Each structure stands twice: as structure tokens, then as C-alpha cells.
Amino acid sequence: MQSSEENALRLLTALETLVAEEECAVRSSEFERTLEVQQRAEPVIVRLTELLKDPALPAEAPSSLQPRLTALRARRAASLGVLSSRLVEMRASLATLDAARVQLGDLKSAYGVNRRMHRGTPAGLNLSA
């Protein structure tokens, strides 16, 4: 059976691997994969947090893990920053598309779109003007 410290080290190593996977998925804009990795990381984070609070863990263990935990937090924050930026970009793109859709609707109304096809004319062209 592993000690609390050995379990904490094992979980920290697993979390480092998952954070690296997350970074790769974020960089390649694989958002579904990013979510999947985050879901896999959640129980590891919960269990690691529980272990670090465990009174059976040697007093010096959390401080020896601190540099690795700090590096993980920084890497995770960077990934979340990229995701936030992409979300802002996507929302702006959606707003632009919505505005274009409204403009097209206005044009459609202004030109009185006729769905019948006239010989030699594109469908929807109003020939009565």
C-alpha cells in the first residue's frame, strides 16, 4: 500500500500529464478534447487536494510539492486565458454573423424576393421593378 506522500506524488504526476494534454488541445483548438481532459483532471484534483489536507501526510511533503503545484497553476491559468480569448473571439464572430443575417433579411424584404424561377434570371430576382 502506498503512503499518502507517494499517492500525492503519483497524482501530481498524473495531473501534470493531464495539464500538458490540455495545453496541447487548447493550442490546436480541439475544444471537445479540452473539455474531456478537464473532466478527467477533476477527480485527480479533488483527490490530490484531499491528500494534501491529510494529517497522515508528512509536514514537509506539501512544501516539497509546492513548486510543482505553482507551475501547474501557472500553466493552467495560461490555458484558461487562451480559452477566454477564444471565447471572446467566437462571440464577436457570432455577433458579426448575426448582423449580416439581419442585413440579408432587410435586403430580402427590400427587393421583394420572389421564389419562382424566371427563365434566364436567377431565382428570387424581382422582374416587376
Secondary structure by P-SEA (a helix, b strand, c coil): cccaaaaaaaaaaaaaaaaaaaaaaaaacaaaaaaaaaaaaaaaaaaaaaaaacccccccccccaaaaaaaaaaaaaaaaaaaaaaaaaaaaaaaaaaaaaaaaaaaaaaacccccccccccccccccc
